[in-house]
Amino acid sequence: MPSTTSLRVPSGLVAWALLATVLTLVLTSTGVLYLSNQAGRSADSASRAAESYRKLEVMLLQAEVARHDLFLEGGSATDVMYRLSRLEQRWHVIEDSDDAGHVEDVRDLGHKLAVYQTAVTEVINGLRLERPVPDGEARTDAAAANVLEHAQDQTEKHDDEAALALERMRDLQQGAAKTFPVVGLLSLAMAGACIRLLTVQRRRLASLREDAHNRSVTDELTGLANRAGLRAALEHSLSTTSARRSLAVMLLDLDDFKAVNDTYGHELGDEVLRTVTTRLLSAAPPQALVGRLGGDEFVVLLPDTDRTGAEVAAGAFHTALSAPAVVRSVSTDTRASIGVALSDNAAGTREARASDLLRRADIAMYSSKTTKAGPVLWSDTLDQLVARVPQKQKAPARQWHADGATGSALHLT
């Protein structure tokens, strides 16, 4: 019978085995921590870049709204130039980011923005000198489309990069969960630290994504739903509204608000808009969604609201905005023209029904602004009156539609 000493493992070998296990754990842990940290930084950087391009898209749309207001409604050239300066500032933010892998894309964006700014400036100078620039509007529209397409491409690219980095972090977490349990208490402790780090990074990324989504559907100035958020809510309401239930859409446009910006500046004008927001939220029914389209235009969605309820709500909003707002010791008029439209459960896609409902509210709002008779409820008569007005005297026809590429941005043309 062999002695027990012949079966004993040398203590030196055990020590070397333990040391090798610990070293393996340390190296593996260090590698996982380093790689997960790098992946987290990459995801953070990509998310920040995507958010910058989203802001650029919103600022471009605001500049286009201001330009169309100037061209079609005699708006303020100062507002257009202000929007162009904000676009340039956003480009500098993107240019100064630490995303060195996209230098050519940033340079190309700067070139497209320069072309767009030059085209808009030419159109503005043409309006001032009463010498319309040949094909100025067409060239400006094309330049804006190029900038928007570039920004959307970059947003998608950086979103994809953030998703890939997040996936790498998840793979590392799964690998760590399989490796660390086999190395004892020390391995468990190191694995716990690693998993904790990965969990924190994942929560941080989830928070960043949620924050980015909220920003994409929220107006930065007022905290209300923005154009994209309103459009999504309207289409959802139309898809869930039955034939026996109606939906009211209310479009509010502040009267003579451009005079406030031109006289007192945009900072005071922004505070007035916040005051208007507070009044609208106070007067809104519990089920209402209040949003801001941009500039001095607001929209209220009223689910499960019939004609009587819509008239009562419109009257409440009209009363809430009747009193002047005192901001920085300056009294400003906050009265608004209000147009109301009710869903009729007509056939068609929800996108088409949403566009038609907004169009009706828009026509009613222009009727309210023209007649100064308070809130106006859309009817077939208004469409017939608009159809009989000569083309040059008609209020600008506005079409509301989602962007075909991403569905995240809305154009006002």
C-alpha positions in Angstrom: 0.0 0.0 0.0 1.6 3.3 -1.0 2.4 5.7 1.7 0.3 8.9 2.1 3.5 11.0 1.6 3.7 9.8 -2.0 0.3 11.3 -2.7 0.9 14.6 -1.1 1.1 17.7 -3.3 4.2 19.8 -2.5 3.4 22.9 -0.5 5.5 25.0 -2.9 3.3 23.9 -5.8 0.2 24.8 -3.9 1.7 28.2 -3.1 2.6 28.8 -6.8 -0.9 27.6 -7.8 -2.5 30.1 -5.4 -0.2 32.9 -6.5 -1.0 32.1 -10.2 -4.7 32.1 -9.3 -4.5 35.4 -7.6 -2.4 36.9 -10.4 -4.9 35.6 -13.0 -7.7 37.1 -11.0 -5.9 40.5 -10.7 -5.0 40.6 -14.3 -8.4 39.5 -15.4 -10.1 42.0 -13.1 -7.8 44.8 -14.2 -8.4 44.0 -17.8 -12.2 43.8 -17.4 -12.2 47.0 -15.4 -10.0 48.8 -17.9 -12.0 47.6 -20.9 -15.4 48.3 -19.3 -14.2 51.8 -18.4 -13.0 52.4 -21.9 -16.3 51.2 -23.3 -18.2 53.4 -20.9 -16.1 56.4 -22.0 -16.7 55.6 -25.6 -20.5 55.3 -25.0 -20.5 58.6 -23.1 -18.6 60.3 -25.9 -20.9 58.9 -28.6 -24.0 59.8 -26.6 -22.8 63.4 -26.1 -22.0 63.7 -29.8 -25.4 62.4 -30.8 -27.1 64.8 -28.4 -25.1 67.7 -29.9 -26.3 66.8 -33.4 -29.9 66.5 -32.2 -29.6 70.0 -30.8 -28.2 71.1 -34.1 -31.2 69.6 -35.9 -33.6 71.4 -33.6 -31.8 74.8 -34.0 -31.8 74.3 -37.8 -35.6 73.7 -37.7 -36.1 76.8 -35.6 -34.0 78.9 -38.0 -36.1 77.5 -40.9 -39.3 78.5 -39.1 -38.0 82.0 -38.5 -36.9 82.2 -42.2 -40.3 81.1 -43.4 -42.0 83.6 -41.1 -39.8 86.3 -42.5 -40.5 85.4 -46.1 -44.2 84.6 -45.8 -45.4 86.7 -42.9 -43.0 89.6 -42.7 -41.2 88.3 -39.6 -38.1 89.7 -37.9 -34.8 89.4 -39.7 -33.2 89.8 -36.3 -34.7 86.5 -35.2 -33.4 84.8 -38.3 -29.8 86.1 -37.7 -30.1 85.1 -34.0 -31.0 81.5 -35.0 -28.1 81.4 -37.4 -25.7 82.5 -34.7 -27.0 79.7 -32.4 -26.3 77.3 -35.2 -22.8 78.5 -35.5 -22.3 78.2 -31.7 -23.5 74.6 -31.8 -21.1 73.8 -34.6 -18.2 75.1 -32.5 -19.3 72.9 -29.6 -19.2 69.9 -31.9 -15.9 71.0 -33.3 -14.3 71.3 -29.8 -15.5 67.9 -28.7 -12.9 65.1 -28.0 -14.3 62.9 -30.8 -11.2 63.0 -33.0 -12.3 60.2 -35.2 -14.8 62.4 -37.0 -12.8 65.4 -38.0 -13.7 65.2 -41.7 -17.4 64.9 -40.8 -17.2 68.0 -38.6 -15.3 69.9 -41.3 -17.9 68.9 -43.9 -20.7 70.1 -41.5 -19.0 73.4 -41.1 -18.9 73.8 -44.9 -22.6 73.0 -45.3 -23.5 75.4 -42.5 -21.4 78.2 -44.2 -23.3 77.6 -47.5 -26.6 77.7 -45.7 -25.8 80.8 -43.7 -24.6 82.6 -46.9 -27.8 81.6 -48.8 -30.0 82.8 -45.9 -28.1 86.1 -45.7 -28.5 86.7 -49.4 -32.3 86.1 -49.1 -32.5 88.5 -46.2 -30.5 91.2 -48.0 -32.7 90.7 -51.1 -35.8 91.3 -49.0 -34.3 94.4 -47.4 -33.3 95.9 -50.7 -36.5 94.7 -52.5 -34.3 92.8 -54.9 -35.3 89.1 -54.6 -32.3 86.8 -55.2 -33.0 84.5 -58.2 -33.6 81.0 -56.9 -32.7 82.3 -53.4 -35.4 80.3 -51.6 -34.6 77.2 -53.6 -30.9 77.4 -52.8 -31.6 78.1 -49.2 -34.0 75.1 -48.9 -31.4 72.8 -50.5 -28.7 74.1 -48.2 -30.9 73.5 -45.2 -31.7 70.0 -46.4 -28.0 69.2 -46.8 -27.3 70.3 -43.2 -30.2 68.4 -41.8 -29.3 65.2 -43.7 -25.7 65.4 -42.5 -26.8 66.0 -38.9 -29.2 63.1 -39.0 -26.6 60.8 -40.4 -24.2 61.8 -37.7 -26.8 61.3 -35.0 -27.5 57.8 -36.2 -23.8 57.0 -36.5 -23.0 58.1 -32.9 -26.1 56.4 -31.6 -24.9 53.2 -33.2 -21.4 53.7 -31.6 -23.0 54.2 -28.2 -25.1 51.0 -28.6 -22.0 49.0 -29.6 -20.0 50.3 -26.6 -22.9 49.3 -24.4 -23.0 45.9 -25.9 -19.3 45.5 -25.2 -19.9 46.3 -21.6 -22.6 43.7 -21.4 -20.3 41.1 -22.9 -17.7 41.9 -20.3 -20.2 41.6 -17.5 -21.3 38.2 -18.8 -17.7 37.0 -19.0 -16.9 38.2 -15.5 -20.0 36.4 -14.1 -18.7 33.1 -15.6 -15.0 33.6 -14.6 -14.9 35.1 -11.1 -17.0 32.6 -9.1 -14.3 29.8 -9.5 -11.6 31.6 -7.5 -12.9 31.7 -4.0 -13.6 34.6 -1.6 -11.1 36.9 -3.2 -12.4 36.2 -6.7 -16.0 36.8 -5.4 -14.9 40.2 -3.9 -13.1 41.2 -7.1 -16.0 40.0 -9.2 -18.4 42.0 -7.0 -16.4 45.2 -7.5 -16.3 44.6 -11.3 -20.0 43.9 -11.6 -20.8 46.9 -9.5 -18.7 49.1 -11.8 -20.5 47.6 -14.8 -23.9 48.1 -13.2 -23.1 51.7 -12.4 -21.9 52.3 -16.0 -25.0 50.6 -17.4 -27.3 52.7 -15.3 -25.4 55.8 -16.2 -25.9 54.9 -19.9 -29.5 54.1 -19.4 -29.9 57.4 -17.7 -28.1 59.2 -20.5 -30.4 57.5 -23.1 -33.5 58.4 -21.2 -32.4 62.0 -20.7 -31.6 62.2 -24.4 -35.0 60.9 -25.3 -36.7 63.3 -23.0 -34.8 66.2 -24.5 -35.8 65.1 -28.0 -39.5 65.5 -27.1 -39.3 68.4 -24.6 -39.0 72.1 -25.3 -35.7 73.3 -23.7 -37.1 76.7 -22.8 -40.5 75.9 -21.2 -40.3 72.2 -20.3 -43.4 71.5 -22.4 -43.7 68.9 -25.1 -41.9 70.1 -28.3 -43.0 69.7 -31.9 -41.8 66.1 -32.1 -43.4 65.2 -28.7 -46.7 66.8 -29.7 -46.8 65.0 -33.0 -46.2 61.7 -31.4 -48.8 62.3 -28.7 -51.4 63.5 -31.3 -50.8 60.4 -33.5 -51.1 58.1 -30.5 -54.3 59.8 -29.4 -55.8 59.4 -32.8 -54.9 55.7 -33.0 -56.5 55.1 -29.6 -59.6 57.3 -29.9 -62.8 55.4 -30.8 -65.6 56.5 -33.0 -67.6 57.5 -30.0 -64.9 59.7 -28.5 -63.5 62.9 -29.9 -60.2 64.7 -29.6 -59.8 68.5 -29.6 -56.6 70.3 -30.8 -56.1 73.9 -29.9 -53.5 76.2 -31.5 -52.5 79.4 -29.7 -50.4 82.1 -31.2 -49.4 85.1 -29.1 -50.4 88.5 -30.6 -47.6 90.9 -31.4 -45.0 88.9 -29.5 -42.2 89.7 -32.0 -42.5 93.3 -30.8 -41.5 92.1 -27.3 -38.3 90.4 -28.6 -37.5 93.4 -30.8 -38.1 96.0 -28.1 -36.8 94.3 -24.9 -34.6 91.5 -26.2 -34.9 87.7 -26.4 -34.0 87.1 -22.7 -37.0 89.0 -21.5 -39.1 87.4 -24.3 -38.1 84.0 -23.0 -39.2 84.9 -19.5 -42.6 86.0 -21.0 -42.9 82.7 -22.7 -42.3 80.9 -19.4 -45.0 83.1 -17.8 -47.4 82.1 -20.6 -46.5 78.5 -20.0 -47.3 78.7 -16.3 -50.7 80.3 -17.1 -51.5 77.7 -19.7 -50.7 74.8 -17.4 -52.8 76.4 -14.6 -55.8 76.8 -16.9 -55.5 73.4 -18.6 -57.9 70.5 -17.8 -56.2 67.5 -16.0 -56.2 65.3 -19.2 -54.7 68.0 -21.4 -51.2 68.0 -22.9 -49.7 71.5 -23.4 -46.8 71.9 -25.8 -44.8 74.5 -27.6 -44.3 74.3 -31.4 -41.6 77.0 -31.3 -41.5 80.8 -31.2 -44.8 82.1 -29.7 -47.0 79.2 -30.9 -48.4 76.7 -28.4 -50.6 73.6 -28.9 -53.0 71.9 -26.4 -54.3 68.4 -27.0 -57.6 67.6 -25.2 -58.5 63.9 -25.3 -62.1 62.8 -24.8 -63.3 66.4 -25.3 -66.4 67.3 -27.3 -67.4 70.7 -28.8 -68.7 72.1 -25.5 -65.7 71.0 -23.5 -63.4 72.5 -26.2 -65.2 75.8 -26.1 -65.0 75.9 -22.3 -61.3 75.1 -22.3 -60.6 77.7 -25.1 -62.4 80.3 -23.0 -60.4 79.4 -19.9 -57.1 79.8 -21.9 -58.3 83.1 -23.4 -59.1 84.5 -20.0 -55.8 83.2 -18.5 -53.8 85.1 -21.2 -55.9 88.3 -21.2 -54.0 89.9 -18.3 -50.6 91.5 -19.1 -47.5 89.8 -17.8 -45.1 91.9 -15.7 -41.5 90.7 -16.2 -38.6 92.7 -14.9 -40.9 95.6 -14.2 -42.0 95.5 -17.8 -45.7 95.0 -18.6 -46.2 92.9 -21.8 -49.4 91.8 -23.5 -49.9 88.0 -23.6 -53.2 87.8 -25.4 -53.4 85.1 -28.0 -55.3 84.1 -31.0 -56.8 80.6 -30.5 -58.0 78.1 -33.1 -59.8 74.9 -32.2 -60.4 71.8 -34.3 -62.2 68.5 -33.4 -61.3 65.1 -34.7 -64.0 63.7 -37.0 -62.8 60.0 -37.2 -62.3 60.3 -40.9 -60.6 57.6 -42.9 -56.9 57.7 -43.5 -53.6 57.0 -41.8 -53.1 58.6 -38.4 -50.3 60.7 -39.9 -52.6 62.2 -42.5 -55.4 62.7 -39.9 -53.0 64.4 -37.5 -51.8 66.7 -40.3 -55.4 67.6 -41.3 -56.4 68.2 -37.7 -53.4 70.6 -37.2 -54.2 72.3 -40.5 -57.8 72.9 -39.3 -56.7 74.3 -36.0 -54.2 76.5 -37.9 -56.9 77.9 -40.2 -59.2 78.6 -37.2 -56.3 80.4 -35.4 -55.7 82.7 -38.4 -59.4 83.4 -38.4 -59.3 84.3 -34.7 -56.2 86.5 -35.4 -58.0 88.3 -38.3 -61.4 88.9 -36.7 -60.1 89.6 -33.1 -63.3 87.8 -31.9 -61.7 85.4 -29.4 -61.3 81.6 -29.9 -62.6 80.2 -33.2 -63.8 76.7 -33.7 -63.0 75.3 -37.2 -65.9 74.5 -39.5 -66.3 73.7 -43.2 -67.2 77.3 -43.8 -63.7 78.4 -42.9 -62.2 76.1 -45.6 -64.7 77.5 -48.1 -63.7 81.1 -47.2 -60.0 80.3 -47.6 -60.7 78.6 -51.0 -62.3 81.8 -52.3 -59.6 84.2 -51.2 -57.1 85.1 -54.0 -53.8 83.2 -53.8 -51.8 86.3 -52.8 -54.2 87.2 -50.0 -54.4 83.7 -48.4 -52.8 83.0 -45.1 -49.7 80.8 -45.6 -50.7 77.1 -46.0 -48.7 75.0 -43.5 -48.2 71.3 -43.7 -47.2 69.2 -40.7 -45.3 66.0 -41.4 -42.7 63.7 -39.8 -39.3 63.4 -41.3 -39.1 60.4 -43.5 -35.7 59.3 -42.5 -35.8 59.1 -38.7 -39.3 60.1 -37.6 -37.8 62.2 -34.9 -37.9 65.7 -36.5 -40.8 67.8 -37.9 -40.7 70.4 -40.6 -43.0 73.4 -40.9 -43.2 74.4 -44.5 
